[in-house]
Amino acid sequence: MRKNSPPHSGRSHEEIALLLADARNNERLRCAGVISGRLEALAAFIATQRLEWCDVAELLLQEARHIDNQAQELH
């Protein structure tokens, strides 16, 4: 029986760092896709409703607040 065996199944620190970096990058890509899709939906809504600039600004502020609130919930 090995004493003080690492809980990472014999992987090196470099391998673990690469796995973590890959996971972070995948999460960033997922988040970017979500935000991109939301911006496309907002743009379509703005175009179809022919919103005035002040309404567009308010819509963007609301979306920014929504994103901020979601980020705060994660922390």
Backbone as JSON, one array per atom type, in Angstrom:
{
  "sequence": "MRKNSPPHSGRSHEEIALLLADARNNERLRCAGVISGRLEALAAFIATQRLEWCDVAELLLQEARHIDNQAQELH",
  "N": [[0.84, -1.18, 0.0], [0.57, 2.19, -0.89], [1.86, 5.05, 0.66], [0.56, 8.29, 1.25], [-0.46, 8.65, -1.35], [-1.21, 10.41, -4.32], [-4.38, 11.95, -4.99], [-5.05, 12.04, -7.65], [-4.87, 9.98, -9.48], [-2.27, 9.32, -10.43], [-1.6, 11.24, -12.32], [0.38, 13.85, -13.68], [1.31, 17.1, -12.4], [1.41, 18.9, -14.47], [-0.23, 17.69, -16.39], [-2.69, 17.79, -15.09], [-2.98, 20.57, -14.87], [-3.22, 21.19, -17.59], [-5.63, 19.85, -18.19], [-7.4, 21.31, -16.56], [-7.13, 23.86, -17.71], [-8.15, 23.32, -20.24], [-10.79, 22.67, -19.57], [-11.62, 25.14, -18.55], [-11.4, 26.73, -20.86], [-13.31, 25.48, -22.49], [-15.63, 26.09, -21.04], [-15.6, 28.87, -21.25], [-15.98, 29.13, -24.02], [-18.55, 28.05, -24.2], [-20.01, 29.93, -22.7], [-19.56, 32.23, -24.25], [-20.92, 31.49, -26.55], [-23.55, 31.41, -25.59], [-23.97, 34.12, -24.88], [-23.55, 35.32, -27.36], [-25.68, 34.25, -28.82], [-27.8, 35.38, -27.38], [-27.37, 38.13, -27.9], [-27.81, 38.14, -30.66], [-30.55, 37.5, -30.69], [-31.55, 39.78, -29.37], [-30.82, 41.75, -31.23], [-32.39, 40.99, -33.43], [-34.93, 41.37, -32.33], [-34.86, 44.15, -31.86], [-34.65, 45.07, -34.5], [-37.0, 44.05, -35.72], [-38.98, 45.28, -34.23], [-38.39, 47.84, -34.67], [-37.13, 49.69, -32.9], [-36.58, 52.76, -31.12], [-33.56, 54.65, -30.51], [-33.24, 55.26, -27.76], [-34.84, 53.36, -26.54], [-33.52, 51.06, -27.34], [-31.11, 51.43, -26.0], [-32.01, 51.23, -23.34], [-32.93, 48.57, -23.34], [-30.5, 47.21, -23.76], [-29.16, 47.94, -21.4], [-30.78, 46.65, -19.51], [-30.28, 44.01, -20.23], [-27.54, 43.86, -19.66], [-27.61, 44.19, -16.87], [-28.98, 41.86, -16.23], [-27.1, 39.9, -17.0], [-25.02, 40.57, -15.24], [-26.29, 40.0, -12.78], [-26.62, 37.22, -13.03], [-23.95, 36.44, -13.04], [-23.16, 37.21, -10.46], [-24.66, 35.45, -8.94], [-23.27, 33.13, -9.3], [-21.05, 33.43, -7.76]],
  "CA": [[0.0, 0.0, 0.0], [1.37, 3.39, -0.99], [1.52, 6.12, 1.58], [0.42, 9.62, 0.67], [-0.65, 8.6, -2.8], [-1.99, 11.56, -4.76], [-5.76, 11.58, -5.35], [-5.29, 12.32, -9.06], [-4.63, 8.77, -10.27], [-0.95, 9.28, -11.03], [-1.37, 12.28, -13.33], [1.35, 14.86, -13.27], [0.75, 18.44, -12.18], [1.26, 19.52, -15.78], [-1.41, 17.11, -17.02], [-3.85, 18.34, -14.39], [-3.08, 21.97, -15.28], [-3.75, 21.2, -18.96], [-7.05, 19.48, -18.11], [-8.12, 22.45, -16.01], [-7.14, 24.91, -18.73], [-9.08, 22.88, -21.28], [-12.14, 22.81, -19.02], [-11.92, 26.58, -18.5], [-11.62, 27.2, -22.23], [-14.61, 24.96, -22.93], [-16.67, 26.87, -20.37], [-15.59, 30.21, -21.88], [-16.62, 28.98, -25.33], [-19.99, 27.86, -23.97], [-20.56, 31.23, -22.28], [-19.53, 33.12, -25.4], [-22.02, 31.07, -27.42], [-24.82, 31.84, -24.97], [-24.07, 35.57, -25.0], [-23.7, 35.61, -28.78], [-27.07, 33.94, -29.18], [-28.68, 36.39, -26.77], [-27.21, 39.37, -28.65], [-28.5, 37.97, -31.94], [-31.98, 37.61, -30.42], [-31.83, 41.18, -29.1], [-30.72, 42.49, -32.49], [-33.58, 40.67, -34.22], [-36.07, 42.05, -31.68], [-34.71, 45.59, -32.12], [-34.93, 45.3, -35.92], [-38.41, 43.79, -36.05], [-39.81, 46.25, -33.52], [-37.93, 49.17, -35.1], [-37.02, 50.47, -31.66], [-35.82, 54.01, -31.1], [-32.25, 54.48, -29.87], [-33.35, 55.28, -26.29], [-35.39, 52.05, -26.16], [-32.43, 50.1, -27.54], [-30.17, 51.62, -24.88], [-32.64, 50.66, -22.13], [-32.93, 47.12, -23.51], [-29.13, 46.76, -23.53], [-28.89, 48.08, -19.96], [-31.48, 45.57, -18.82], [-29.56, 42.76, -20.5], [-26.29, 43.93, -18.91], [-27.96, 43.91, -15.47], [-29.33, 40.43, -16.15], [-25.85, 39.16, -17.06], [-24.34, 40.83, -13.96], [-26.98, 39.24, -11.72], [-26.28, 35.81, -13.19], [-22.55, 36.26, -12.62], [-23.1, 37.31, -9.0], [-25.24, 34.23, -8.38], [-22.27, 32.07, -9.38], [-19.99, 33.65, -6.76]],
  "C": [[0.88, 1.24, 0.0], [0.9, 4.44, 0.0], [1.46, 7.44, 0.82], [0.27, 9.6, -0.84], [-1.55, 9.76, -3.22], [-3.38, 11.12, -5.22], [-6.05, 11.74, -6.83], [-4.84, 11.19, -9.97], [-3.3, 8.78, -11.03], [-0.7, 10.3, -12.12], [-0.4, 13.32, -12.79], [0.63, 16.2, -13.07], [0.52, 19.15, -13.51], [0.02, 19.0, -16.5], [-2.69, 17.67, -16.39], [-4.06, 19.8, -14.79], [-3.65, 22.08, -16.69], [-5.23, 20.84, -18.99], [-7.9, 20.63, -17.59], [-8.22, 23.59, -17.03], [-8.13, 24.58, -19.84], [-10.53, 23.04, -20.82], [-12.55, 24.29, -18.97], [-12.21, 27.12, -19.9], [-12.95, 26.72, -22.78], [-15.76, 25.75, -22.3], [-16.75, 28.28, -20.95], [-16.26, 30.17, -23.25], [-18.12, 28.83, -25.19], [-20.65, 29.19, -23.6], [-20.6, 32.21, -23.44], [-20.66, 32.77, -26.37], [-23.37, 31.51, -26.89], [-25.01, 33.34, -25.16], [-24.27, 35.96, -26.46], [-25.14, 35.36, -29.24], [-28.05, 34.96, -28.62], [-28.58, 37.72, -27.51], [-27.9, 39.3, -30.01], [-30.01, 38.09, -31.75], [-32.38, 39.06, -30.14], [-31.8, 42.01, -30.38], [-31.94, 42.23, -33.37], [-34.81, 41.37, -33.64], [-36.04, 43.55, -31.98], [-35.1, 45.9, -33.57], [-36.41, 45.12, -36.23], [-39.34, 44.79, -35.39], [-39.48, 47.69, -33.92], [-37.85, 50.13, -33.91], [-36.21, 51.74, -31.87], [-34.54, 53.79, -30.3], [-32.36, 54.45, -28.35], [-33.93, 53.95, -25.78], [-34.34, 50.94, -26.31], [-31.45, 50.19, -26.38], [-30.74, 51.01, -23.6], [-32.64, 49.14, -22.19], [-31.53, 46.54, -23.24], [-28.74, 46.88, -22.06], [-29.55, 46.98, -19.16], [-30.75, 44.24, -19.02], [-28.24, 42.73, -19.73], [-26.55, 43.63, -17.43], [-28.28, 42.43, -15.27], [-28.05, 39.58, -16.13], [-25.07, 39.33, -15.76], [-24.97, 40.03, -12.83], [-26.66, 37.75, -11.81], [-24.86, 35.54, -12.72], [-22.43, 36.31, -11.1], [-23.66, 36.07, -8.32], [-24.22, 33.08, -8.37], [-21.18, 32.23, -8.32], [-20.53, 33.57, -5.39]]
}
